[in-house]
Amino acid sequence: MSYKQMLIDRVNQRQATVAIIGLGYVGLPLAIEFATEGLHVIGIDIDETKIATLNDGKSYIPDIASAQVAQLIQSGHLEATSDFSALQRADTVNICVPTPLLENNDPDMSYIISAMESIITHLHAGMLIILESTTYPGTTQEIIQPRVEATDLTIGEDVFVAFSGERIDPGNKTYGIRNTPKVTGGITPNCTEIAVALYSLTIENVVAVSSPAAAEMTKLVENTFRAVNIGLVNEIAIMCDKLGLDAWEIIDAAATKPFGFMPFYPGPGLGGHCIPIDPLYLSWKLKSLHYNARFIELADHINSSMPRYVVDKVVDALNDDAKALRGSRVVIIGVAYKPDIDDVRESPALDVIPLLQQKGADVAYHDPYVDRIRLGAEQTMTSQPLDRELLNDADCVVIITHHSTVDWQSVIDQSQLVVDTRHITAAYTPGDTRIIGL
């Protein structure tokens, strides 16, 4: 029997052992889904705190219940370890490690390379390797493939390699792993077939494409589409402000057209690991081919300038109250990058707060999901209770993240000046509070 058929049979019979490298917002939900389907899952992470938490039957991700983790740990379907030698027992390996940008906006491939070095040490015939980390087109064939080919194993016959970009949306109650289509492409048709078989155990619709590069490009196109359209609508908000118009009114009116228009809404900047970063991977790759991705660069310029635009709004609003920003008490509500989660990666609040501080403001923040944030190497801040004292003492309240658990009417009632970057206050009674939109 071929290694391909043997592996497909083990997957279909739920006898395969699945290893997940990286147990963050991408890797842990995937591990939970595979374990729920009856597969034995080995979760591997270098963060000993995560490993101890999982083995104690607890979750550190809001979308995953601790009771579910505890049940899977107790049943033996899920184990967590920092020991990469566990890969010797794995039939399949999913790489779900971070892919950040360096300070010069070049891709940081160090986490993928490190994961591959560990995999190669324990590589054996009959293993499937899937890269899920978002990256530039060509990564699988430039980084994964050569390292596998340097062994005595043949891709497509002895071992199998594919890419399938994650489509995790933290906090999304409608679309999760199971009902979000999964795009995957292998180095060879056999690689693709096995990857499709694995994902089909837990995902309703698995979409096969011609190559890993096609799958990598698909993921980047998705988030580039969003980044460019958000950049456009952020500029429209600035235009409307200069014209004395309400951007949200304009966008909602345009959205009544039943064709040819898709509404996007402005905000204080981009957040999360994907949308602010993924398009720059594509831009970087194109630069190596002597092409300038102008839409991406322009959208990034606009989106990355929004935190400064928010600060300017605060300065102008305080000036209208005959106050200087320097010495004023500014309270930020929400530092997570999107509502109702605890993820602060690339959050615009992490730019807005230092900008306010640099101009002399006394800044505090409240976030019901984020107890503490780090600003740079030395400064940390702790979330303050959202009480009357905090709001009454504030010269200006700035809404960055519109968490549904916040009593927004109470915020309005107890504040004298609010800069609302999310249009959340429009549904409430302003009373005597002055509210400034984006």
Buried (B, 14 or more C-beta within 10 A) or exposed (E): EEBBEEBBEBBEEEEBBBBBBBBBBBBBBBBBBBBBBEBBBBBBBBEEEBBEBBBEBBBBBBBBEBEBBBBBBEEEBBBBBBEBEBBEEBBBBBBBBBBEBEEEEEBBBEBBEBBBEBBBEBBBBBBBBBBBBBBBBBBBBBBBBEBBBEBEBEBBEBBBBBBBBBBBBBBEEEEBBEEBEBBBBBBBEBBBBBBBBBBBBBBEEBBBBEBBBBBBBBBBBBBBEBBBBBBBBBBBBBEBBEEEEBBBEBBEEEEEEEEEEEEBBBBBBBBBBBBBBBBBBBBBBBBEEEEEBEBBEBBBEBBBBBBEBBBEBBBEBBEEEEBEBEEBBBBBBBBBBBBBBBBBBBBBBBBBBBBBBEBEBBBBBBBBBBEEBEBEEEEEBEBBEBEEEBBEEBBBBBBBBBBEEBEBBBBBBBBBBBBBBBBBBEEBEEEEBBBBBB
